Amino acid sequence: MDATVLESVAVKILTKTGKTWSTQIPVDMLEEVVDFSGFDYIQIEE
């Protein structure tokens, strides 16, 4: 996954450890982000 692609839709990248990234995704952009290729798993928390 290219960080600039995520950042272009207002995703804030908090940490990257190997293939695991911690991000903040605006709720209104969630559907668009999950359609990107490159994700093996997405966990959503409050």
N, C-alpha and C positions, 0 to 999 in steps of 0.2 A: 504494500500500500504506500502510495506517495503522500507524504504529509501535506504538501501544497494543495492536493485535491481536497482533503478534509478541511483544511483551513479556508478554502474558497467558499465553503458552505457554512462558515462560522463555527466549525468544530474547534474546541480548544484542546490541544494535546498537553496532558499533564505530565505523564511519564512514559518512557519506552524502555522495556527490559526484554531484550531478544525480540521474540515475535509477539510479546504481550504489551499492549498499549492501554493506558488509562486516559480517558478523554471525557470531556463534557460536550454533549450534543444538545443543541437547542431542540425542544420538543417539536417545534414546527418543521424542523429539518430531518427528523428521525426517519420518516419513510424514504426520503431521498438517499440518506446515508446507507440504510440497510440494502439498497439496490446496488451499491458499489460492489465490484468484485474484489476479492482479496481477504474477505473475512471468513474465518473458520468458526467463530463463536462470538456472540454478543451477549453480554450480561447487563441487565438494566437494574439500577438501584435508585432508591429515592435519595 
